[in-house]
Amino acid sequence: MRKTLCALAIAAISVTPIFSQGHDTNPEKYYLVISEVVNSQQLLPAPPDTTTARYAYDREQYEWGKSMRSCERGKRAILDADLSEGWLDRDFSEAFGFKLTPQNAPEIYKLLSTMKEDAGDLATRTAKNHYMRPRPFMVYNEPSATPADEPGLRKNGSFPSGHTAIGWASALVLSEINPARKNEIMQRGYDFGQSRVICGAHFQSDVDAGRLVGSAVVAQLHANKDFQKQLAKAKKELNKLVKQQQKK
């Protein structure tokens, strides 16, 4: 009994810091706190039941995703799964029209890096924890396109997609900074979410929900003074980059 209580205590200690993450505890990675973001559990409809047409579409899209893994689109999906250092450059520089690195665009990089987990973690947290939906590769007992990620993904709910929320929120903000490239940027943001279906890490309904959550986060970020200030710096930086490009 004592061992069980100790195990539960250790688990509680390990989970609590993750759940409490936000601007108050980590201002370099968040603009917002949990009370400021939309409650994704209340906002979103429940994941589709297996007897519904919505779930049939999820299954259809899962099969489509598998069919894409052997082509170039599948390789792109695997790259999109990697949110480690350099993700912004890998995922959005081409669509944005300029290198999105700390060296080339420090203000834009800071803006997107700080808001990343407002979308991917903070706003998806309540629904993920409530539903703990198993991921497609778990449901169908088949390998995903990113096997190294599977152990971590098994511990985290599939609905809604945090990757998609990050990609969609990033696309919305980058389009505001550089409206001349809005079509390319928004297409990249959309494809970024579809990559999760291709990898087998998320159902289509997870991805669709992630886009909705990402949009809600961006709306809330625009009411945040720190975000507003950094967004203004990012827009000025783009003007500078454009002028430098014109001189070449």
C-alpha positions as CSV (number, residue, x, y, z in Angstrom):
1,M,0.0,0.0,0.0
2,R,2.8,2.4,0.9
3,K,4.6,1.7,-2.4
4,T,1.4,2.4,-4.3
5,L,0.9,5.8,-2.5
6,C,4.6,6.7,-3.2
7,A,4.1,5.9,-6.8
8,L,1.0,8.0,-7.0
9,A,2.8,10.9,-5.3
10,I,5.7,10.7,-7.7
11,A,3.3,10.7,-10.7
12,A,1.5,13.7,-9.3
13,I,4.8,15.6,-8.9
14,S,5.8,14.8,-12.4
15,V,2.5,15.8,-14.0
16,T,1.8,19.0,-12.1
17,P,4.6,21.1,-13.6
18,I,3.6,20.2,-17.1
19,F,-0.1,21.0,-16.5
20,S,0.8,24.3,-14.9
21,Q,3.0,25.5,-17.7
22,G,2.1,29.0,-19.0
23,H,3.3,32.6,-19.1
24,D,3.5,32.7,-15.3
25,T,5.9,29.8,-15.1
26,N,7.7,30.1,-18.5
27,P,7.3,33.5,-20.1
28,E,9.9,32.7,-22.8
29,K,7.6,29.9,-24.2
30,Y,4.1,31.3,-23.6
31,Y,2.3,34.7,-23.9
32,L,-0.9,33.4,-22.2
33,V,-2.0,31.5,-19.1
34,I,-4.6,28.7,-19.0
35,S,-7.4,31.0,-17.9
36,E,-6.9,33.2,-20.9
37,V,-7.3,30.6,-23.6
38,V,-10.5,29.1,-24.9
39,N,-11.5,25.9,-23.1
40,S,-11.1,23.4,-25.9
41,Q,-13.2,20.8,-24.1
42,Q,-16.2,23.1,-24.1
43,L,-15.5,24.6,-27.6
44,L,-15.2,21.4,-29.5
45,P,-17.7,18.6,-30.2
46,A,-16.6,15.2,-28.9
47,P,-14.5,13.1,-31.2
48,P,-16.7,11.1,-33.6
49,D,-18.2,7.8,-32.4
50,T,-17.1,4.8,-34.4
51,T,-20.6,4.3,-35.7
52,T,-20.9,7.8,-37.3
53,A,-20.2,9.1,-40.8
54,R,-17.6,11.4,-39.3
55,Y,-15.6,8.4,-38.1
56,A,-16.0,6.7,-41.5
57,Y,-14.3,9.8,-43.0
58,D,-11.6,9.6,-40.4
59,R,-10.9,6.1,-41.5
60,E,-11.0,7.0,-45.2
61,Q,-8.5,9.8,-44.6
62,Y,-6.3,7.5,-42.6
63,E,-6.1,5.2,-45.6
64,W,-5.3,8.2,-47.8
65,G,-2.6,9.2,-45.5
66,K,-0.9,5.8,-45.6
67,S,-1.0,5.9,-49.4
68,M,1.0,9.1,-49.4
69,R,3.9,7.9,-47.2
70,S,5.9,6.4,-50.0
71,C,6.0,9.6,-52.1
72,E,7.6,13.0,-51.6
73,R,4.5,14.2,-49.7
74,G,5.2,11.5,-47.1
75,K,8.7,12.7,-46.7
76,R,7.4,16.2,-46.1
77,A,5.0,14.9,-43.5
78,I,7.8,13.3,-41.5
79,L,9.8,16.6,-41.6
80,D,6.6,18.4,-40.3
81,A,6.5,16.1,-37.3
82,D,9.7,17.4,-36.0
83,L,9.1,20.5,-33.8
84,S,12.6,20.6,-32.4
85,E,15.1,23.5,-32.9
86,G,14.9,24.9,-36.4
87,W,11.2,23.9,-37.0
88,L,10.1,27.4,-38.1
89,D,12.8,27.6,-40.7
90,R,12.1,24.0,-42.0
91,D,8.4,24.5,-42.1
92,F,7.7,28.0,-43.1
93,S,10.7,29.9,-44.6
94,E,10.0,28.9,-48.2
95,A,6.3,29.9,-48.0
96,F,7.2,33.1,-46.1
97,G,9.8,34.2,-48.6
98,F,12.6,34.8,-46.1
99,K,14.7,32.6,-43.8
100,L,13.0,32.4,-40.5
101,T,16.1,31.9,-38.3
102,P,17.3,33.7,-35.2
103,Q,20.1,35.1,-37.3
104,N,18.1,36.4,-40.2
105,A,14.8,37.3,-38.6
106,P,15.2,37.4,-34.8
107,E,12.0,39.4,-34.1
108,I,9.8,37.2,-36.2
109,Y,11.5,34.1,-34.8
110,K,11.0,35.3,-31.2
111,L,7.3,36.0,-31.8
112,L,6.5,32.6,-33.3
113,S,8.7,30.7,-30.8
114,T,7.0,32.3,-27.9
115,M,3.4,31.7,-29.1
116,K,4.1,28.1,-30.2
117,E,3.0,26.4,-27.1
118,D,0.1,28.8,-26.5
119,A,-1.4,27.0,-29.5
120,G,0.1,23.5,-29.2
121,D,-0.2,22.9,-25.5
122,L,-2.2,25.5,-23.6
123,A,-5.3,25.7,-25.8
124,T,-5.5,21.9,-26.6
125,R,-4.8,20.8,-23.0
126,T,-8.3,20.5,-21.6
127,A,-9.8,18.5,-24.5
128,K,-6.7,16.3,-24.8
129,N,-6.8,15.4,-21.1
130,H,-10.6,14.9,-21.0
131,Y,-10.9,12.6,-24.0
132,M,-7.5,10.9,-24.2
133,R,-8.4,9.7,-27.6
134,P,-6.1,6.9,-28.8
135,R,-4.2,7.8,-32.0
136,P,-4.8,6.1,-35.3
137,F,-1.6,3.9,-35.2
138,M,-2.8,2.7,-31.8
139,V,-6.4,2.0,-32.9
140,Y,-5.5,0.1,-36.0
141,N,-2.3,-1.5,-34.5
142,E,-0.2,-0.4,-37.4
143,P,3.1,1.5,-37.5
144,S,3.1,5.3,-38.0
145,A,5.4,7.1,-40.3
146,T,7.4,8.4,-37.2
147,P,8.0,5.3,-35.0
148,A,10.4,7.1,-32.8
149,D,7.6,9.4,-31.7
150,E,5.2,6.6,-30.8
151,P,6.1,6.1,-27.1
152,G,5.5,9.7,-26.3
153,L,2.4,10.0,-28.4
154,R,0.8,7.0,-26.7
155,K,0.8,9.0,-23.4
156,N,-0.9,12.1,-25.0
157,G,-4.4,12.4,-26.3
158,S,-5.0,12.6,-30.0
159,F,-7.9,15.1,-30.0
160,P,-7.3,17.9,-30.9
161,S,-4.0,17.9,-32.8
162,G,-1.4,20.2,-31.1
163,H,0.9,20.1,-34.1
164,T,-2.0,21.3,-36.3
165,A,-2.9,24.1,-33.8
166,I,0.8,25.3,-33.9
167,G,1.0,25.1,-37.7
168,W,-2.4,26.9,-38.3
169,A,-1.7,29.6,-35.7
170,S,1.7,30.2,-37.1
171,A,0.3,30.5,-40.6
172,L,-2.3,33.0,-39.5
173,V,0.3,35.2,-37.8
174,L,2.9,34.9,-40.5
175,S,0.2,35.9,-43.1
176,E,-0.5,39.0,-41.1
177,I,3.2,39.9,-41.0
178,N,3.7,39.2,-44.7
179,P,0.3,39.5,-46.5
180,A,2.0,39.5,-49.9
181,R,2.7,35.8,-49.3
182,K,-0.6,34.9,-47.6
183,N,-1.6,32.3,-50.1
184,E,1.6,30.4,-49.9
185,I,1.8,30.7,-46.1
186,M,-1.8,29.5,-45.5
187,Q,-1.4,26.6,-47.9
188,R,1.7,25.6,-45.9
189,G,-0.2,25.9,-42.7
190,Y,-3.0,23.7,-44.0
191,D,-0.6,21.1,-45.4
192,F,1.2,21.1,-42.1
193,G,-1.9,19.8,-40.4
194,Q,-2.6,17.2,-43.1
195,S,0.9,15.9,-42.4
196,R,-0.4,14.5,-39.1
197,V,-3.0,12.4,-41.0
198,I,-0.3,11.1,-43.3
199,C,1.9,10.1,-40.4
200,G,-0.9,8.3,-38.7
201,A,-0.5,10.4,-35.6
202,H,-3.9,12.0,-35.8
203,F,-7.3,11.4,-37.3
204,Q,-8.7,14.0,-39.7
205,S,-11.2,15.2,-37.0
206,D,-8.3,15.8,-34.7
207,V,-6.7,18.0,-37.3
208,D,-9.9,19.9,-38.1
209,A,-10.3,20.6,-34.4
210,G,-6.7,21.7,-34.1
211,R,-7.3,24.4,-36.8
212,L,-10.2,25.7,-34.8
213,V,-8.3,25.9,-31.6
214,G,-5.3,27.5,-33.4
215,S,-7.6,30.2,-34.7
216,A,-9.1,30.8,-31.2
217,V,-5.6,31.2,-29.8
218,V,-4.5,33.8,-32.3
219,A,-7.7,35.8,-31.6
220,Q,-6.7,35.8,-27.9
221,L,-3.1,36.6,-28.6
222,H,-4.1,39.8,-30.3
223,A,-5.5,41.0,-27.0
224,N,-2.2,40.4,-25.2
225,K,0.1,43.5,-24.9
226,D,3.3,41.6,-25.1
227,F,2.2,39.8,-28.2
228,Q,1.1,43.1,-29.8
229,K,4.5,44.7,-29.1
230,Q,6.4,41.8,-30.5
231,L,4.1,41.6,-33.6
232,A,4.8,45.3,-34.3
233,K,8.6,44.5,-34.1
234,A,8.1,41.6,-36.5
235,K,6.3,43.7,-39.0
236,K,9.1,46.3,-38.9
237,E,11.6,43.6,-39.4
238,L,9.9,42.3,-42.5
239,N,10.0,45.8,-44.0
240,K,13.7,45.8,-43.4
241,L,14.1,42.4,-45.0
242,V,12.2,43.5,-48.0
243,K,14.3,46.6,-48.4
244,Q,17.5,44.6,-48.1
245,Q,16.2,42.2,-50.8
246,Q,15.3,45.1,-53.2
247,K,18.9,46.4,-52.9
248,K,20.4,43.2,-54.1
